[in-house]
Amino acid sequence: MRLRGLFLALGLMLAPPVAAQDTVAAPVLVLDIERLYATSAYADSLRAAIEVEAEALAAENERIVADLTEEERSLTERRPSMDVTAFRQEAAEFDTKVNDIRRARDIKEAEINQALAEVRTRFLEDVRPLIGAIMVEKGAVAVIDSRSVVVVVRITDITVEAIARIDAELLDQAAQE
């Protein structure tokens, strides 16, 4: 009995430490999809043009708000000297103008949001084969989103590896488009 315990202890001492392994054989790997999309240079490249449009829209909105504020101030200052009917007509026209501008701005904002959603969908479609390749290389049968996991062994998280591979393999393609 003591001899068996000695052999077991000797075997454990001679075995390579688990912490020294780069990967762990796991049937399920974990991926932080939000982090993947937020920090990948490839995702940044896909979002870049839309973010320029969004910034332009924001700047245009600021200019429009300043113009409308000035127009409203002018109408308010002129009110005491205006005929009541003329003031009401001008105020109604101003309100209509503001509502028309707001609708147009809302449409443009919705278009930008739709474009961002389409970019995210494209990104996920583009990276799926690379994530699948990592899964196969690691001998796993599934990759799940980290938000669905309560407890995980950190070494099964492939997010950093996936970001590096995505940027290495897809970023050049995006630059050429």
ZADO-1210 file (C-alpha; in nm, 4 decimals, padded with zeros to 6 digits):
<atoms>
<atom x="00.0000" y="00.0000" z="00.0000" code="MET" pos="1"/>
<atom x="00.2805" y="00.2409" z="00.0904" code="ARG" pos="2"/>
<atom x="00.4667" y="00.1443" z="-00.2228" code="LEU" pos="3"/>
<atom x="00.1691" y="00.2320" z="-00.4403" code="ARG" pos="4"/>
<atom x="00.1439" y="00.5737" z="-00.2706" code="GLY" pos="5"/>
<atom x="00.5137" y="00.6323" z="-00.3325" code="LEU" pos="6"/>
<atom x="00.4761" y="00.5524" z="-00.7034" code="PHE" pos="7"/>
<atom x="00.1734" y="00.7816" z="-00.7268" code="LEU" pos="8"/>
<atom x="00.3646" y="01.0679" z="-00.5626" code="ALA" pos="9"/>
<atom x="00.6645" y="01.0065" z="-00.7868" code="LEU" pos="10"/>
<atom x="00.4385" y="01.0027" z="-01.0942" code="GLY" pos="11"/>
<atom x="00.2786" y="01.3323" z="-00.9948" code="LEU" pos="12"/>
<atom x="00.6180" y="01.4941" z="-00.9397" code="MET" pos="13"/>
<atom x="00.7420" y="01.3852" z="-01.2813" code="LEU" pos="14"/>
<atom x="00.4263" y="01.4826" z="-01.4704" code="ALA" pos="15"/>
<atom x="00.4373" y="01.8174" z="-01.6509" code="PRO" pos="16"/>
<atom x="00.2516" y="02.0894" z="-01.4636" code="PRO" pos="17"/>
<atom x="-00.0959" y="02.1689" z="-01.5960" code="VAL" pos="18"/>
<atom x="-00.0344" y="02.5425" z="-01.5713" code="ALA" pos="19"/>
<atom x="00.2457" y="02.5157" z="-01.8279" code="ALA" pos="20"/>
<atom x="00.0053" y="02.4052" z="-02.0991" code="GLN" pos="21"/>
<atom x="-00.1092" y="02.6690" z="-02.3487" code="ASP" pos="22"/>
<atom x="-00.4404" y="02.5025" z="-02.4149" code="THR" pos="23"/>
<atom x="-00.6671" y="02.2612" z="-02.2450" code="VAL" pos="24"/>
<atom x="-00.8625" y="01.9913" z="-02.4201" code="ALA" pos="25"/>
<atom x="-01.2183" y="02.1041" z="-02.3662" code="ALA" pos="26"/>
<atom x="-01.5291" y="02.0085" z="-02.5581" code="PRO" pos="27"/>
<atom x="-01.6618" y="02.3634" z="-02.5205" code="VAL" pos="28"/>
<atom x="-01.4688" y="02.6875" z="-02.5666" code="LEU" pos="29"/>
<atom x="-01.5749" y="03.0320" z="-02.4540" code="VAL" pos="30"/>
<atom x="-01.5682" y="03.3516" z="-02.6600" code="LEU" pos="31"/>
<atom x="-01.6519" y="03.7061" z="-02.5509" code="ASP" pos="32"/>
<atom x="-01.8370" y="03.8163" z="-02.8632" code="ILE" pos="33"/>
<atom x="-01.8868" y="04.1731" z="-02.7404" code="GLU" pos="34"/>
<atom x="-01.5153" y="04.2130" z="-02.6725" code="ARG" pos="35"/>
<atom x="-01.4345" y="04.0476" z="-03.0044" code="LEU" pos="36"/>
<atom x="-01.6465" y="04.3030" z="-03.1910" code="TYR" pos="37"/>
<atom x="-01.5424" y="04.5995" z="-02.9762" code="ALA" pos="38"/>
<atom x="-01.1655" y="04.5465" z="-02.9864" code="THR" pos="39"/>
<atom x="-01.0927" y="04.3835" z="-03.3202" code="SER" pos="40"/>
<atom x="-00.9147" y="04.6131" z="-03.5637" code="ALA" pos="41"/>
<atom x="-01.1078" y="04.4359" z="-03.8404" code="TYR" pos="42"/>
<atom x="-01.4398" y="04.5336" z="-03.6782" code="ALA" pos="43"/>
<atom x="-01.3050" y="04.8891" z="-03.6386" code="ASP" pos="44"/>
<atom x="-01.2295" y="04.8986" z="-04.0111" code="SER" pos="45"/>
<atom x="-01.5833" y="04.7873" z="-04.0957" code="LEU" pos="46"/>
<atom x="-01.7382" y="05.0486" z="-03.8655" code="ARG" pos="47"/>
<atom x="-01.5090" y="05.3349" z="-03.9696" code="ALA" pos="48"/>
<atom x="-01.7087" y="05.4730" z="-04.2633" code="ALA" pos="49"/>
<atom x="-02.0357" y="05.4565" z="-04.0734" code="ILE" pos="50"/>
<atom x="-01.8835" y="05.6254" z="-03.7704" code="GLU" pos="51"/>
<atom x="-01.7670" y="05.9089" z="-03.9974" code="VAL" pos="52"/>
<atom x="-02.1271" y="05.9445" z="-04.1188" code="GLU" pos="53"/>
<atom x="-02.2519" y="05.9419" z="-03.7593" code="ALA" pos="54"/>
<atom x="-02.0052" y="06.2137" z="-03.6604" code="GLU" pos="55"/>
<atom x="-02.1069" y="06.4212" z="-03.9633" code="ALA" pos="56"/>
<atom x="-02.4727" y="06.3803" z="-03.8692" code="LEU" pos="57"/>
<atom x="-02.3990" y="06.4868" z="-03.5114" code="ALA" pos="58"/>
<atom x="-02.2117" y="06.7963" z="-03.6334" code="ALA" pos="59"/>
<atom x="-02.4943" y="06.8790" z="-03.8739" code="GLU" pos="60"/>
<atom x="-02.7473" y="06.8348" z="-03.5910" code="ASN" pos="61"/>
<atom x="-02.5526" y="07.0779" z="-03.3741" code="GLU" pos="62"/>
<atom x="-02.5519" y="07.3347" z="-03.6555" code="ARG" pos="63"/>
<atom x="-02.9266" y="07.2879" z="-03.7154" code="ILE" pos="64"/>
<atom x="-03.0027" y="07.3222" z="-03.3442" code="VAL" pos="65"/>
<atom x="-02.8006" y="07.6447" z="-03.3314" code="ALA" pos="66"/>
<atom x="-02.9859" y="07.7810" z="-03.6378" code="ASP" pos="67"/>
<atom x="-03.3263" y="07.6849" z="-03.4972" code="LEU" pos="68"/>
<atom x="-03.2414" y="07.8319" z="-03.1591" code="THR" pos="69"/>
<atom x="-03.1474" y="08.1602" z="-03.3260" code="GLU" pos="70"/>
<atom x="-03.4659" y="08.1564" z="-03.5356" code="GLU" pos="71"/>
<atom x="-03.6770" y="08.0903" z="-03.2251" code="GLU" pos="72"/>
<atom x="-03.4987" y="08.3692" z="-03.0361" code="ARG" pos="73"/>
<atom x="-03.5673" y="08.6095" z="-03.3239" code="SER" pos="74"/>
<atom x="-03.9346" y="08.5144" z="-03.3339" code="LEU" pos="75"/>
<atom x="-03.9642" y="08.5581" z="-02.9565" code="THR" pos="76"/>
<atom x="-03.7981" y="08.9017" z="-02.9718" code="GLU" pos="77"/>
<atom x="-04.0224" y="09.0168" z="-03.2576" code="ARG" pos="78"/>
<atom x="-04.3425" y="08.8885" z="-03.0970" code="ARG" pos="79"/>
<atom x="-04.4335" y="09.2080" z="-02.9041" code="PRO" pos="80"/>
<atom x="-04.4231" y="09.4144" z="-03.2230" code="SER" pos="81"/>
<atom x="-04.6044" y="09.1588" z="-03.4416" code="MET" pos="82"/>
<atom x="-04.9690" y="09.1223" z="-03.5244" code="ASP" pos="83"/>
<atom x="-05.1153" y="08.8254" z="-03.3328" code="VAL" pos="84"/>
<atom x="-05.2253" y="08.6490" z="-03.6526" code="THR" pos="85"/>
<atom x="-04.8870" y="08.7006" z="-03.8184" code="ALA" pos="86"/>
<atom x="-04.7079" y="08.5728" z="-03.5087" code="PHE" pos="87"/>
<atom x="-04.9287" y="08.2608" z="-03.4884" code="ARG" pos="88"/>
<atom x="-04.8701" y="08.1866" z="-03.8549" code="GLN" pos="89"/>
<atom x="-04.4927" y="08.2293" z="-03.8215" code="GLU" pos="90"/>
<atom x="-04.4879" y="08.0209" z="-03.5011" code="ALA" pos="91"/>
<atom x="-04.6886" y="07.7438" z="-03.6726" code="ALA" pos="92"/>
<atom x="-04.4525" y="07.7500" z="-03.9707" code="GLU" pos="93"/>
<atom x="-04.1577" y="07.7314" z="-03.7326" code="PHE" pos="94"/>
<atom x="-04.3113" y="07.4328" z="-03.5506" code="ASP" pos="95"/>
<atom x="-04.3756" y="07.2572" z="-03.8830" code="THR" pos="96"/>
<atom x="-04.0167" y="07.3239" z="-03.9884" code="LYS" pos="97"/>
<atom x="-03.8828" y="07.1858" z="-03.6585" code="VAL" pos="98"/>
<atom x="-04.0986" y="06.8722" z="-03.6856" code="ASN" pos="99"/>
<atom x="-03.9939" y="06.8152" z="-04.0488" code="ASP" pos="100"/>
<atom x="-03.6275" y="06.8510" z="-03.9554" code="ILE" pos="101"/>
<atom x="-03.6720" y="06.6169" z="-03.6578" code="ARG" pos="102"/>
<atom x="-03.8334" y="06.3507" z="-03.8806" code="ARG" pos="103"/>
<atom x="-03.5546" y="06.3820" z="-04.1385" code="ALA" pos="104"/>
<atom x="-03.2898" y="06.3586" z="-03.8643" code="ARG" pos="105"/>
<atom x="-03.4621" y="06.0548" z="-03.7122" code="ASP" pos="106"/>
<atom x="-03.4644" y="05.8825" z="-04.0518" code="ILE" pos="107"/>
<atom x="-03.0927" y="05.9495" z="-04.1027" code="LYS" pos="108"/>
<atom x="-03.0149" y="05.8261" z="-03.7513" code="GLU" pos="109"/>
<atom x="-03.2177" y="05.5089" z="-03.8117" code="ALA" pos="110"/>
<atom x="-03.0268" y="05.4520" z="-04.1379" code="GLU" pos="111"/>
<atom x="-02.6948" y="05.4820" z="-03.9541" code="ILE" pos="112"/>
<atom x="-02.8131" y="05.2438" z="-03.6816" code="ASN" pos="113"/>
<atom x="-02.9279" y="04.9974" z="-03.9493" code="GLN" pos="114"/>
<atom x="-02.5907" y="05.0227" z="-04.1229" code="ALA" pos="115"/>
<atom x="-02.4132" y="04.9537" z="-03.7919" code="LEU" pos="116"/>
<atom x="-02.6343" y="04.6487" z="-03.7347" code="ALA" pos="117"/>
<atom x="-02.5508" y="04.5247" z="-04.0850" code="GLU" pos="118"/>
<atom x="-02.1785" y="04.5736" z="-04.0175" code="VAL" pos="119"/>
<atom x="-02.2063" y="04.3700" z="-03.6994" code="ARG" pos="120"/>
<atom x="-02.3870" y="04.0930" z="-03.8885" code="THR" pos="121"/>
<atom x="-02.1218" y="04.0970" z="-04.1603" code="ARG" pos="122"/>
<atom x="-01.8457" y="04.0852" z="-03.8994" code="PHE" pos="123"/>
<atom x="-01.9992" y="03.7829" z="-03.7277" code="LEU" pos="124"/>
<atom x="-02.0454" y="03.6071" z="-04.0631" code="GLU" pos="125"/>
<atom x="-01.6864" y="03.6859" z="-04.1648" code="ASP" pos="126"/>
<atom x="-01.5327" y="03.5603" z="-03.8418" code="VAL" pos="127"/>
<atom x="-01.7420" y="03.2459" z="-03.8032" code="ARG" pos="128"/>
<atom x="-01.5061" y="03.0309" z="-04.0190" code="PRO" pos="129"/>
<atom x="-01.2031" y="03.1515" z="-03.8216" code="LEU" pos="130"/>
<atom x="-01.3715" y="03.0768" z="-03.4897" code="ILE" pos="131"/>
<atom x="-01.4661" y="02.7360" z="-03.6299" code="GLY" pos="132"/>
<atom x="-01.1044" y="02.6711" z="-03.7268" code="ALA" pos="133"/>
<atom x="-00.9839" y="02.7556" z="-03.3758" code="ILE" pos="134"/>
<atom x="-01.2527" y="02.5258" z="-03.2356" code="MET" pos="135"/>
<atom x="-01.1387" y="02.2358" z="-03.4549" code="VAL" pos="136"/>
<atom x="-00.7703" y="02.3006" z="-03.3770" code="GLU" pos="137"/>
<atom x="-00.8444" y="02.2806" z="-03.0062" code="LYS" pos="138"/>
<atom x="-01.0536" y="01.9655" z="-03.0431" code="GLY" pos="139"/>
<atom x="-01.3711" y="02.1323" z="-02.9200" code="ALA" pos="140"/>
<atom x="-01.7238" y="02.0679" z="-03.0403" code="VAL" pos="141"/>
<atom x="-01.8747" y="02.4065" z="-02.9565" code="ALA" pos="142"/>
<atom x="-01.7947" y="02.7700" z="-02.8873" code="VAL" pos="143"/>
<atom x="-02.0341" y="02.9623" z="-02.6652" code="ILE" pos="144"/>
<atom x="-02.0687" y="03.3284" z="-02.5797" code="ASP" pos="145"/>
<atom x="-01.9121" y="03.4114" z="-02.2432" code="SER" pos="146"/>
<atom x="-02.2313" y="03.5917" z="-02.1369" code="ARG" pos="147"/>
<atom x="-02.3996" y="03.2495" z="-02.1282" code="SER" pos="148"/>
<atom x="-02.1415" y="03.1059" z="-01.8898" code="VAL" pos="149"/>
<atom x="-02.1610" y="03.1185" z="-01.5131" code="VAL" pos="150"/>
<atom x="-01.8199" y="02.9678" z="-01.4344" code="VAL" pos="151"/>
<atom x="-01.5380" y="02.8881" z="-01.6757" code="VAL" pos="152"/>
<atom x="-01.1775" y="02.7799" z="-01.6714" code="VAL" pos="153"/>
<atom x="-01.0005" y="03.0847" z="-01.8111" code="ARG" pos="154"/>
<atom x="-00.7832" y="02.8804" z="-02.0445" code="ILE" pos="155"/>
<atom x="-01.0919" y="02.7778" z="-02.2445" code="THR" pos="156"/>
<atom x="-01.1547" y="03.1433" z="-02.3401" code="ASP" pos="157"/>
<atom x="-01.0327" y="03.1958" z="-02.6968" code="ILE" pos="158"/>
<atom x="-01.1237" y="03.5651" z="-02.7299" code="THR" pos="159"/>
<atom x="-00.7675" y="03.7033" z="-02.7444" code="VAL" pos="160"/>
<atom x="-00.6556" y="03.4324" z="-02.9861" code="GLU" pos="161"/>
<atom x="-00.9631" y="03.4928" z="-03.2040" code="ALA" pos="162"/>
<atom x="-00.9046" y="03.8696" z="-03.2173" code="ILE" pos="163"/>
<atom x="-00.5429" y="03.8165" z="-03.3229" code="ALA" pos="164"/>
<atom x="-00.6405" y="03.5701" z="-03.5947" code="ARG" pos="165"/>
<atom x="-00.9287" y="03.7824" z="-03.7239" code="ILE" pos="166"/>
<atom x="-00.7116" y="04.0910" z="-03.7497" code="ASP" pos="167"/>
<atom x="-00.4275" y="03.8960" z="-03.9111" code="ALA" pos="168"/>
<atom x="-00.6454" y="03.7259" z="-04.1712" code="GLU" pos="169"/>
<atom x="-00.9312" y="03.9693" z="-04.2394" code="LEU" pos="170"/>
<atom x="-00.7904" y="04.3180" z="-04.1859" code="LEU" pos="171"/>
<atom x="-00.5895" y="04.3142" z="-04.5096" code="ASP" pos="172"/>
<atom x="-00.8990" y="04.2001" z="-04.6997" code="GLN" pos="173"/>
<atom x="-01.0980" y="04.4913" z="-04.5628" code="ALA" pos="174"/>
<atom x="-00.8267" y="04.7390" z="-04.6624" code="ALA" pos="175"/>
<atom x="-00.8337" y="04.6074" z="-05.0196" code="GLN" pos="176"/>
<atom x="-01.2121" y="04.6506" z="-05.0570" code="GLU" pos="177"/>
</atoms>
